[in-house]
């Protein structure tokens, strides 16, 4: 009768295969870096000769409205954008 043996090479059951990720203490970990950017919503779209001016309000209270000049007369403003930082 053939004998079949199942072995897990001496590893404890339930341990993950491969390497586990554990950064050294005090090192910069790029994967943990999350950048949260504010969203600006369109308030007013103004067509001036040779340009389009879009005015956006920030979701952050107390900030002034942002104006974006598109520089082309045929373009339209997006409904919401990532707020420009000035």
N, C-alpha and C positions, 0 to 999 in steps of 0.2 A: 504494500500500500504506500503511495507516494506521500511524503511529508511536506506540508506547506507552512512556511514560517513568515509571519508579518512582523517587520521590525521598523521602528521609527528612529533608528540610528542613535538611540540613547537620549533623544530629546524628550522633555516632559510633554505629555499630551496637552493640547490646547495652545501651545506656543506658536506664534506666527512664523512662517517661513521667510527667509531672507533677513535683511538688516532692519532693525528698528531705528527710527529717527529720534535722536536725542541730541540737540545742539549743545555745544559747550557753554558753560556759564559765562555770561557777559558778551557773547558774540552777537552780531547783528543777524537777525533771522528775517530774510526777505519774504518768506511765506506768511509771516504773521502781520505784515504791514498792510493795513487797509486804509485807503484814503477816501474820506467822505467829502464829496463836493456838493455845494448847494445847487438847487435847481431854480432857474429864473423862468417866470411865465410871462407871455406876451401881454402887454397892456395896450399899446398903441402902435399902429403901423402908419407911417407918414411918407407920402410920396412927394419928394422935392425934385426940381429939375436936375436930371442926371444922377440921381441917387435915391436910395430908399433908407429911411431911418426907422429902426425898430426900437421900441422902448420896452424894457422888461422890468418886472418887479421881482425882488429876491424873496425867497421863502424865509430868510432870516429877518427878523423884525428889527426896525431901526435903521436899515440900510437905505441909501438913496436908490432911485430907479436907475438902471443901467441903459445907456444908449449904444446901439450898435449900428454902424454905417456900413451898408452892404457894398456900396460903390458901383452898383450896376442898376440901371433903371428898370429892367425887366424882372428882377428877382422878387420873391415874396419872403416874408419873415416866417421862421419856424415858430410853432406854438409854445414850445419850451426848449430851453438850452441849459447847458452847464454854465453857471454864472462866471463871467470873465473876472479875473483878479487884476485889480489896478492898484 
